[in-house]
């Protein structure tokens, strides 16, 4: 068995590792709804330790506060699934790890937990770069197709996060 993960995810991770190695960048990931899937994909690639600095699985708000220093006010004002939370997670991962670039993922994978404002399949991403312009927030919210269930949402989110890590 070559991999426990879907081939398209591992291929995207291989591309991320190779391109970041060529760019001399170290990367970190802060994951919530993907539960470590992005980190797992990156570590499927032999030699990833040259590039992959750290992965933080911060599923609860308490974990986001303690590991990534996301301020309680962010949750109270914007919610756990928001651009503000994803941005704070990415900045926290960048600071905690010492990496050059970090991506954060937070969302609602389902099958429950959605609302009319944030339905199942809503996932928010952010990327922070060391020495980047703090006013240049790279973040986006996507509504993924939830017909493939929880696993489908998580896979789509993981691929998107890897795309954000590509230089």
N, C-alpha and C positions, 0 to 999 in steps of 0.2 A: 504494500500500500504506500503510495507516494505522499498522500496528504489526506487528512480528515476533512478538509475544507473544500468548497466548490472550486473547480479549476479557474473560473473567471476571477475569483477573489484572490487566489494565490498569484495568478499572472499579473494582476494589477499591483499587488504588493511587491512582486519581483521588480516591476518597472519603477516603483517608488524607491526601493532600496538602491537600484542601479543608478538612477538619476540623482538621488541625493548623495550617493557616494561620489559620483563624478563632480557634483557641485561642492563637495566638502562640507555638507550640512548634516548635523545630528538632529534627530526628530523625536518628538514625544507625542503621546496621545492621551486625552482625557475622555473616557467613555462612560456613558450612562446606559442608554437603551440598548446599545450593542454589546454590553456586558463583557468586553474583552475580545470581541471578534476581530477588531482591527489589529489589536496587538498580536493575537494568535496568527493572523494572516502574515503580518510582518515577520514574525519569528519562524514561519514555515520556510523562509528563504535562507539558505545557507549563507553565512557571512553577514547576516543582518546586524550582528552585534557591532559592526564597524559604523553603523548608521543609527540604529534604534537605541535611544537612550533610556526611555522609560514609558510605561503605560500605567495609567491610573484608572481603575474601575471604581467609579464613585456613583453608586446606584442611588443611595439615599441622599437627601439634602444635607444631613449631618455629615456624611462622608465628603460631600462637596465642600462643606464649610471647613472641616478639619484638615483634609488632605490638600485642597486647592485654594483655601482661604476665600471662598465665595462668601460675600457679606450677606447676612440674613436679610438686610433691606432689599437686596436684589430679588430674593424669593418672594418677599412680601409685596413688592411693587409689581414685578413682572411675571412671577411664577417660575417653576423649575424648567419648563419648556418655553424658552424665550431666547431672543438674540442676546439680551443682557447676561443671562446665565451662561450661555455657551461662550460668550466673550470672556467672562470672568473665569470660567473653567480653563479656557485656552491660555489666558495670561497666567493663571495659577500653575498650570502644568509647565509652562515655559520657565517660570521662576523656580519652581521646586526641582526641576530636572537639570537645568543648565543647558538645555538643548538650544538649537538655533531656530527651530520652528515647532509649533505645537498646534494640533487640531483637537477640537472638542466636539462631542456629539451628545445631544440630549433630545429625547423625544418620547412618543407614545407608540410603542410597537403593537399593543393590543393583546388579546382580542377585546379587552375592555379598557376603560380609563379615558376614553376620548370624550369630547364635549362638542357642541355645535361650533364653538370658536376654535377648538383644537381637536379635530377628529383623529381617530386612530390612523396612523400613517404620517402624522405630523412629526417631522424631525428637524432640529435646528443645529446648524454647524457654525463654527467659528475657527479662524486661523489667526494665530499671533506669531510674530517674528521678532527675534531678538534685534534690538536697535531699530525696529520698525517705527514708523510714525504712529504715535498713540491715537491720533485723530483718524487714521486710516483703518477703520474697523472692517475686516473681511469676515462677513457673516451672512448667512442665508437660511431661510426657512423653506422646507420643501414638504409637499404632501405626496407621499409615495403610495402606490397602488397597494391596498391592503388585502386584495383578493387572494394573495398567496399566504395569508396568515402572518402570524408573528415572525416566523422565520424569514418570510419574503421581505417584510419591512426591514428587518435587521440586516439582511444581505444587501438590499439596495442602499441602506444608510452606510454600511461599511465600505462599499465601493465608492460612494460619493466622498466619504472622508478621505479615502486613499487618493482620490483625484485632487483634493485640496492640498495634499502633502507633496504632490508632484511639482518640482521647481519649474 
